[in-house]
Amino acid sequence: MTANPVPREWCGVTRAAPSETLPQLFQAQVTRTPDATAVTCRGKRLSYAELNTRANQLARRLVGLGAGPERLVAIAMPRSAEMLVAVLAVLKAGAAYVPLDPGYPAERIGFVLADARPVAVLTTAVTGRNLPGEVPQVVIDDPVTVAAISRLPDGDLADADRVGALRPASPAYVIYTSGSTGQPKGVLVEHRNAAGLLRWAGTEFTADELSKVLASTSLSFDVSVFEIFAPLVRGGSIEIVADLLALADTGGEGWHGSLISAVPSALSEVLSVHGAKALARTVVLAGEALTARAVAAIAAALPGARIRNIYGPTEATVYATAWVDAERESLVAAAPGDVPPPIGRPVRNTRAYVLDDALRPVPVGVTGELYLAGGQLARGYLNRPGLTAERFVACISGAPGERMYRTGDLARWNADGQIEYLGRVDDQVKIRGFRIELGEIEAVLAAQPGVAQAAVGVHRDHGGDHGGDHGGDHGGDLGDGRLIGYAVPAAGRELDPAALRAAAALVLPGYMVPATVMVLDRLPLTASGKLDRRALPAPGPGPGPGTTSGTSAPASTTEQILCEMFAQVLGIDRAGVDDSFFELGGHSLLAIRLISRVRAVLGAELSIRAVFEAPTAAMLARSLDAASSGTGDPGRPAIVPLPRPGRVPLSFAQARLWFLYQLEGPSPTYNEPLVLRLRGPLDVAALRAGLGDVVARHESLRTVFAVEDGQVFQRVLP
């Protein structure tokens, strides 16, 4: 039987490249809505006119320093309204912005500055003191600088005001991503690429959906381009927050807006914390493979929100494919059970091909590598012509000069013309939405004194069970994975795992630092002599990195319980009372789980900020004791039951389930089978009591639908 060929129309259509630049699109909106709110941040508000005026003045200062088309300006600033002014100013000057995360190690920032060679760095007095290199700084909060900029003309810049003409083919930004050779690489994106993204957003999202957008993504990641500019060219506003964890600190009614874009694992974790509330009409999920379980959790926390699954590498300008079910309903109904949603069809001005090793299209249902073509492709990698030629290859369309980008992602077409993501063909991974080349981490470990060989794998924890997936589980997007480093000592040398991890932390961003480093006699190899990542051992039950051999014993019951919670959440054998949760391998999402356990076991409330400010069991215990004595943060008020009316109407989700049941009759669609392997003797009485407690605590497990007088309502059984 012959496999079905892929219809040409599924691959997408190439349209004429946009003729606008980002400043032109923004300035047109300023003319339409000058007094509307453009940005808010920590209570500060700027209208479109105010934002435009300030950006124009700063742009003229940058032009005076030599900024212009085909030149770069770095931005190293805290997340604020001033950061947005800086981004627009660079673009208005005609230059491309290079974001620098102030939290990155100095060595990495220094590499980017040396590689990009920007004409200036926009920064603040506090951040600028820690920046390496000799690049001229524009300290935007310096009183002298502020006064000088305020005296400059505030009108929109024309080409006559710049050092050169700004064109759609001019660079707009350069974002550095992890590199397999041991060094990050800068992806150079042009104005016409970004304008094409905004054209698609204008047809895919209504003005109402873009009316108030949560801007939580770092400038160092390309999703920020969508979060910032999609609303600002449609008359919407953006609220700039430090990161997605801001949702956990809102309390009360939570955040209210029109759109949230986030990594699925991060959003589902944040919303799982009691009190982390949000109300949004649309949720854009991207950055890692989406599971039906994550969709169900997010849909339950944001009832009524339209959820979209969108895929795209930085090299294809943020988004390349998108999927929403035909009825514009929750993905839960369209992707029942644990079947992951597809990544959809190509977006406007993007074409997608699934090809075999000989660059031939594969039939429907056959796995191949995903290639992207069309007007959204980036120019290439800054100062890396060889790598650009390797990843941006001649397109199979045969059109002269047309390129396609080799994503390295495995995919296949399904029968509905949707693309399904299946993993990676190389060693790139995504953890919590961060794109990581394992080779870059391996190069850093291998460069340390006394290291003969190094490798990095990904271990996925399964409720503290150290068996299961480990080094080989890296062929996709691991929202809950941990990086594990492996080092082989040179002859006659001894290696300190904690010292190796500390050395890596001086070079790599926090999300790329291994949670632990294991010293091996040799690395496992395949029959052909290559590294066998699947044979890399899982981390053992040791205390993990950062544990001090001389740590004090817990001085109180609270400290003892917190130490046990640290170990449970981090999947390690033990944690000392003075060990930092984050040095033991914790991160922000695991901190959320820690907060949930503290609430359940100790009946106390912790904020995300409290864990960062008091990262050890001893410090957290003092914080909790202060709260209980009335001298600290009292936390949120306790939850109390409310009177239940005689008839409780169905929620929207329940009404959908009841309606589908009337259509289909009895069906296992929403059953979720799960197998748990229990080791050791089974205490049947304890298991029965535990299940009884769960059923008693969760009324939804005892809720049935009843119909009286033609009305459907909930009935909670005893």
N, C-alpha and C positions, 0 to 999 in steps of 0.2 A: 504494500500500500504506500503510495507516495505522500509525503508530508505536504501540508498546505504552504504555498509560498506567501510571503508577506505582501499585502496590497500596498502599492506605492503611496497611496494617500495616508496610510497610517504613519509614515515616516515624517510627515510634516512638510510645510511649505516655506520657502525662503521669500521674503518680501524686501522691498527697497529699504536700504538703511536709513534711519532717521537723519534729518538734516539739522536737528537742534543740538545744543549743548545743555548741560545741566544748569548753568546760570541763566540761560535763556528761558528754560522751562520754569524755573523758580521765579524769575522776575516777572514773567507773564502772570503768574498767580498773585504776586504782590500787587500788581495793577488791579486785579479783579477784587481782591479782599484785603486791602491794606490794614484795616483795623482788627481783623480776626486774629485770634490767638494762634501763633505758630508753634510755640514751644513753652512748656512749663518744666520746672525742675526745683524741687525742694521749696515750693512756694513762690519762686520767681517766675514771672511771665514776660514773654516778649511777643509783640504783635508781628505780623508779617512786615510791616513798614519798619519797625524798630530793628528787627533782625536783619533786614536788607541794608539799612543805613549803617549799622555797625560793621557788617561784613564788607561793605564797600570801602569804608575808611581803613579797615585793617588790610584789605586787598591792596590799596594804594601804598601802604607801608611796605608790603611784600614786594611790589613791583620796584620800589626804590632799592630793594636789596638784590634785585636781579631775577626775581621769580617770574616765570612766564611759560609759554607753551614748550613742551618737551623738557621741562625742568621740574624738579621735585622739591617739595617742602614737607618736612616731617612734622607730626603733631604728637606731642607727649603731654597729655593733660588729663586731669581727673574728669570724670563724666559730669558735665554741667551744661548750662545754656551757653556758656562761653566756648565750650568745645564745639558746639554746632556753629557758632559764629566763625570759629577758626576754619572749619571744614569749608564753609561757603566762601570765606575769604580766599583761601588757596585756589578754589575753582574759579572764582571771579578774576583772580590775577592771571589766570590762564595756565597755572601749574597743576600738577597732580599731587595729591596728598599721600603721605606714607604714614600710617598710624603706628605709633610706638606705645605699647602697654607699659605704663610706669612700673607695674608690678613685676615685669620680666627681669631676669638677671642682667647685671650690667654688661656682662660679656656678650650676651645675645643682642642687646640694644646696640652695643658697639659694633658688632658685625653688620647689623642692618644699616647703621649710619655709614660705615665704611663702604658697603656694597652699593647703597643707593646714592651716596654723595649729594644729599640735599643742599640747596642754597641756604637754608635756614631751618631752625626748629622752633615751632610755636610751643611755648610751655608756660609754666607758672613759676613763681619764685621758689616754692618748696620743691617741686618736681625737678626743676632745672638744676638744682644743686647736685643731684645724684646722676645726671646724665654724663656718660663718658664722651670722649672725643672733643674736637675743636670746632664743631659746626657752630656758626653764629646763632645765638638764641634771641628770640623775640619774647620777652617775659611780659605777657599780656596783663598781669596784675601789678606790674611795677608802676608806681604813681607817675614817674616821669614819662614812661612809655604811653600810659593811658592818656596823659595830657597831650602828648605830641600827636597821637592818632586822632584824638577828638577834634583837632584843628584841621584835619585833612578834608577835602571835598567828600560829600556823602552820596553823590550821584552814581548811577550804574556805570561801570567801566565799558568802554568801547575798545576796539583793537588799537585805536590811536593812543589809548592810555596805557597799553601793555607794551612789553618788549617785542612782541610778535603777535601774529594773528591766531586767534583761538578758533579751531575747526572741530567738526564732529569727530575727525580721526585723531585729535590730540588726546594724550593720556589724561585720564581723570583721577585714577588712584592706582597705587601699587600695594598689594596686600601680600605679606610674606607667609608662606605655609611651610609645614615640615618638609624636609628634603631627605631623600633616601641616601644621599652621598655624605651625610653628616652635617650639612649646612642648610639653613632655610633658603627657600627660593622665592623671589618676588614675582607675583603675577601682575602684569601690566594690562589694565583695562581702559578702553577708550570711552570718550563721551558718547559716541554713537551706540556702543554696547549698553551702557547704563540707560540711555534714552530709550533703547529698544525694550529693556526690562520694564521701564515705566509705561511704555505704550501697552505692553501686555497687562500690567497691573491695572491700567485704566479700563480695560475691557473685562478683566476677570473679577475685579472688586468694585462695588458701588461706592459712590462718594460717602454714603452713610457708613459703610464698613471701614472707611479710612478716615472717619471724622475725628477719632481719638485713638491713637496707636501707642501701645507701650513700647518704648525704645529701651530695651534691656540688654542688647547684644553689644559687645565690645567693638570698637572701630576696627580692631585687628581681624574681625571676621566679616565676610562679605554680606551676611544677612543684614548687617547694619545699614547697608545701602538701601535695601528695600524698606526697612523700618523708618528711615529718615526721609527719603525722597518720595516714596509712593504717596504718603499723605500730603507732603509739602507742595506737590504740583497739582493737588486736587482740592486745596482749600481746607484740609484737615489740620489737626494739631498732633504733636507728639509729646509724650511725657517721658523725660529722660530719668532713668533710675540707675542705681549702681549695677544691678544685675537682677536676674529673675527672682532671687531670694527676697527682693523688696516686697513681693506679694505676701511673704510670711510675716512681715512686720507691719502690715497695714492695720490688722485687727478690725474690730467692728464690722462694718459692712464690706470691707475689703476694697479692692480696686474696681472702679467702674469705667468701662471704655468700650471701644468698638472692635478692636483687634489686638490679639496677642500672637506673636510668633515666637516659637521656642523649640528646643530639642525635646522630643517626646518624653524621654526618661527624666529629664530635669523638671519639666512641667508637672508630670504625674507625681513625682516625689514632693515637690513644693505644695501641690494641692492636697496631698495626703496628710499634711500637718493640720491639726485642728486649729482653726482660726486663719489659715491661709486661704482667703476667699477672693474671688474675682467674678466679675460679670462682664462678659464680652460676647458680641454677636458672631465673631469669626475667630477661629484658631487656626493658625498656619503651623503645621508640624514639619520640620525638616532637620537635616543634620545627621540623622542616623536611621537605620531600618525601623519602620513602624510596625508594631505588633497590634493585633486585635485587642489584646489585654490592656495595652496602654491606652488605646482609643476608648475602651469601655470605661477606664478609670477617669480619663479626662472628660468624657461625655457626661459621666455621673456628677462630676464636680462643677461642670459648666453646662447645666441643662439648657437646651435650646440653641446652643452655639453651633454654627456651621463649621465643621472640621475638614481641613484640607491636608492631603499628603503631598508634599512637593519635594522634588529632588533636584540637585544641581551642584556641580563642582565650581570652585572659584574661577576656573579657566573658561567656564561658559556663562559668566556673569550672573551669579547667584542662583537662578532657577532655570532648569532646562526641561523638566517634565512636571505635570501636575495632574492630580486625580481628585475628583469629587463625584459621588454617586449621582446618577441621572436625575433622581428626584430631589437632589439637594438636601437629603436627610442625613442623619447621623451615619457615620461609617459603620456603626455597630450593626445596623440592619443589613448593610450591604456586604459586610465581611464577618459573618457569624463565626462563633467558636474561636479557634486559634489560627485561622487562615489569615496571614498578613495581607493588608491591602496592597494593591499594585502601586507603582510610582507614577502611573498614568501615561498620558500622551504628551508629545512635544509641545512646548509653549510657543507662542507667536515668534516667528522668524528663527526657529530652531528645528533642525532635522535630527532624527535619531536612527541609527543603524545598529543591528545586532549581527556581528560578523564572526566568522570562524578564523582560524589561524592564517588562512590564505586571503583574508579580507573579502570573503564571499558572504552574502546575506544568508543566514540560516533560516529554515522554515519555521512556521508557527509552532511553538511548544519546544523548540530545541534551544539549548543553552549556548550562548556565545558571549563575546565581549562587546560592551556597549560603546559606541562611538557617537560623537555629537558633531554636527556641522551647522552652517548657517551664519547669520549676521551677528549672533551673540558671542562668538568666540573671542577671547582676549587676544591681544596682539602677540603675547608669548611671555617668556620669562625674562626679567630684566637682567641684562649682562650675561645671559646664558644661551647663546645661539645654538650650541650643540644640543642642550636639553630641549629647547624649543623645537628643533627639527625632529627630535626623537618622539615627542609627544603630540605635536601638531603635524600630521602627515597628509599627503595628497588625498583628496576626497575621491571616493569611488564614483561620484557623479560624473567625473571626467571634465568638469568645467575648468577652464584654464585658471590656475592660481588658487582654486578653492581648496580649503583645508578642512580636515576633521580632527577632532581631539580624541585621543585614546584615553578613556576614563580609567581603565583598569578594573572596572566593575563587571561582574558576570550578570547576565540578564537573559530574559526570553520574552517573546511576545505571547500573550494568551489569546484565546479565541475571540475575545471582545476587542482586540486591538489595543490592549493596555500592556505596558511594560512591567514585568515583575523583576524586582531586584533579588539577586541570589548570592551575593558575596563578592569577594575580591579574587583577582588572579595573582596578586603579589602580596607583599607583607605590610601593606598599608592597613591601618585599623582606624576606627572611630570609637572613641570612648567618651560618653556623655556629650557627644556632638563635636568633639575636638578631632580634627584630622591629623593623624600621627603616622609618620614613617618610622618603623622600628629601626631601620638602618641608621637614622640620625642618633638615636639613643645609644645604639651599639657602638657607633664611632666614638661617642663621648666616653663610654665605659672603657673601651679598648685603649684610649689615649692615656689612661691613668697609669702611674708608675706601678710596675710589677704585674700588670695584666697582660697575659699572652693572648687570650681570646675572650670575646664577649658576645652575648646574645641576649635578646629580649623576647619574652613571650607574654601572652595575656591569660590571666587566670580569672575565671568567672566563679564567684562564690555561690554556693547553693545552701543558704541557710546555715553557714558555718561548717558544712560538710566539705572537707578538703579533698575529697575524691572528685570524680567527674571530670569535667572539662578543665584543661589547664593550658599548657603552652601551645597546643594546636588550635585552640579555640580563638582564632584571630581572623577568620575569613569573612568577617562582616562587621556590623556595627554593634558594639557591646556597651549598652548603656550602663551596665553594672559590672564591667570588667575591671581588673586591676593589672597594671603593668608589673611584670616581674623581671628583674635583671639577673643575668647569670654571668659569672666571671671565672675564668680558668687562670690560676697563677702561673707566672713564669717559673722556670726551674730554680729551686732554692728560695723562692719568695713566698711570703704569707700575705694574705689579703684580709682586710677588715671590711666586712660588708657595710657597716654603718658609715665608715669613712668613704667608701665608694659612692654610696647614695648621697652623702653630703657634698662630694665633689661634683656629682651630676647636678645637684640643685643649684650650684653656683653658675651653671652654664645654661641649663634648660628651664623653660617655663614650668611652673608647678604641675600643670596637667601632664607633662611629659616625664616627670621624675618617677622612677620605679617605686612602687609601694614598698618593696623589699629587694635586696640583692642576695642571691645565693652563690656560694663558692662551690664549684664543681671540679672534680679531677680532670674531666674532659667533657666536651660537648657531644651530644648524641648526633650521629651522622646517618644519612641514608646509604643505601648500597652504592650510590654513585658518588659518595663522598661529600654531599651537601648537608647543611644543617637540617636536622630533623626536628622541626619545631613541635611536632606532635609528641615527641618523646621527651621534651623538656619536663623535668619534674615539677609537680605542684608544690607550692610553698608548704613547708612543714608546720607543725604546731608550735614553733618557737615564738618568742615574744615580738618579733618583727623589728624593724628599724627604729632607732630612737630610744629603745629601752635601755635604761641605765642599770648596770649591775649593782650599783649601790643605792638604789631607790629605797625610800623609807617604806615601812609597812603602813597599811591603812590605820589611821588613828581613830576612826569612828565607823559605825555601821554604814552611814551614808557613803563614806569614801570607799568602803569595801564593795558596796553595791555598784557604785559608779565604775570602779575598776573592772568588775565583772561585765558590766554593760559595754565598756570600751572593747573588751575582748570579744564579746558576742557580736557586736556590730561590725568589727573589723575582721572577724574570722581568724583571730589569733588565740594562742593558748592562754596568755595572761598579759595584763597591763599593769605597770607600776603606778603608784599614786602620784608621782611627779612626772610621768611620761605625757608628752603632748599628744593629744588625739590626732593632730594633723601630721606630726612627725612619725607616728605609728602607721601612716598610710591612709588616714581619713581625708575626706574632702567634704564639700558643702552638702552634697546629697546624703552622704552617710551621717553628717551632723543632724540632718532632719530625722533620720531613723533613730538616732540617739535621743533626740528630743521626745519622740513618740514613746520610747521605752521609759524615759524618766517620768513622763506623764502617767503612763500605765502603772508603773511599779511604785513610784514615790508620791504620786498624786500632786506633783509640782509642775509649774510651768517655766519653761526656759525659752528665750528668744534665740534666733540664729546668732544675733550679735553677741549674746552672752557666751555662747560656746567659743566664738572666735576670741573674745576678750579673756576668757578663763578656760584655756584648752586642756588643763590637767584635771584629774579627779579631785585633787586637793583643792584647787581653786574653785571648781564647780561646786564642791561641797560647801565651801564658805559662802558662795553666792546663794545657794539654796537655803542655808541656815539663816542668812541675813534676811531673805525674803520671808521665811516662816516667822522670824522674830519681829517683823514689821519694819525693819530698817532698810530693807532692799526692795526690789521690784515685786509688788504683790502678785503679778501675773494676771491672767484673765479670771473673771468670776466663774465659779463652778457652774456646770450645766445642771439645770433642774428640769424635771418633767412638767409639761403643761397639760391642762385639761384637754381630753380628747372629745370632740363632738360625736354625736350619735353616728353620723355618716361622714366618712373621710373620702373626699373625691380622689380619683386616680391622678397620679403625677403624669406628665407628658410621656415619660418613658413607659410607665405602666399601661397607659392607654394604648400606646403603640403595640405593646406585647399582647394585650387583650384583643385588639383589632386583628392582628396577624393570626392569633389562635382561632378566631372566628372564621378566617379565610381558609387556613390550612388544616385545622383540626389538630389532634395530638401530634406533636413533633418533638424530636430531640435537639432542635436547632440551638436552643439556648442552654442546653446542658453542658457542663464543663467537666469532663472526666479528668481526674488527677490521681496519679499513683505515687504514694509515698513509701519509701523503703525504710523500715524500722529495724534497727539493730539492737540486739539484746532481748532480755525477757520482756514480755508485754504485760503490763498491769492493766487488765481489762477493766477493773473497777475505776481506775483513774482515767482511762480513756473515755469510759461512759460518762463519768462526771464532767470531764472537760468538754465533751460534745454537748452535754446538757447545759453547761454554762454558756456556751456559744449560742445555742438556740434560745436560751432565756434572755441573753443580753441583746440579741439582734432580732427585733420584731419583724424585719423583712423576711426572715426565714419562717415566720409563722403567719404570714399574710396571704390571704386568698381573696379572689375577686367574687363579689356577690352582686346579683341583679334583683332589684325590687322596683316595681312600678316603672319598668323600662329604664331605670337609672343604674349605672355601674358604680360600685364604690368598694373601698377596701374594708376587709374584716380581719382584725388581728386576733388570732386564736390564742387561748391561754397557753 
